[in-house]
Amino acid sequence: MILERLLMHNFMPYYGDVSVDFPTDINANMVIFHGENTKGKTSILNAFRWVLYGEAESKGLVLNYEDMLNKRAAAEGDTKLLVELSFISDGARYTVT
């Protein structure tokens, strides 16, 4: 499997549309997420968990929709939360939402 893009819309600390484009060169495709504490690294992991397995967690507890919805978006009345993962497997392109 070759990851192409992770798109998050109002997911946890990520307001609006935020995407992570992954390198697709099979010889140079390492990605490192680095940042200060509470800046969203674990939220990226939770985006993968939610889009692939249908649940995200924090401190061992499963998060509900309201916990995953970006607080600023919710305050503005935007309750749309979306995570989309695009990848290639066995030569075929897939998108999971």
Buried (B, 14 or more C-beta within 10 A) or exposed (E): EBBBBBBBBBBBBBBEEBEBEBEEEEEEEEEEEEEEEEEBEBBBEBBBBBBEEEEBBEEEEEBEEEEBBBEEBEEEEBEEBEBBBBBEEEEEEEEEE
